[in-house]
Amino acid sequence: MVEAVIVLPAAMLVVLFAVQAALWAHAATLVQAAAGEGDQVARALGGSVASGEAQARAFLRDSGSAVVTDPQVTTSVLAGGMVQMKVSGTAEGVLPWLHLHVSAVRIGPLQEFRVSG
């Protein structure tokens, strides 16, 4: 009987950590997918940085609103015609004192026609 007092709470804590790890992994996957979606739209011929950002936000809203909390999306155009998409947020928590951060960055070239002189 005394062993159950020690083993049962420890087993429950292990289960909670496993659930938290699964939520973190799922949130990380959603953030990576949102960065990819936004990056594709921003870099596409006729696309824009604003449309890529909107696509990433829409992806997170539609597929991960309960798993990724406080999502932040930033897009910038780097030197050499490269687009950088950053998506970050916090994984939903089971343990109230544990806040795990998730983020993803995608960088790729703008797709555009160039006229040679």
Buried (B, 14 or more C-beta within 10 A) or exposed (E): EEEEEEEEEEEEEEEEEEEBEEBBEBBBBBBBBBBBBBBBBBBBEEBBBEBBBBBBBBBBEEBBEEBBBEBEBEBEEEEEEEBBBBBBBBBBBBEEEEEBEBBBEBBBEBBEEEEEE
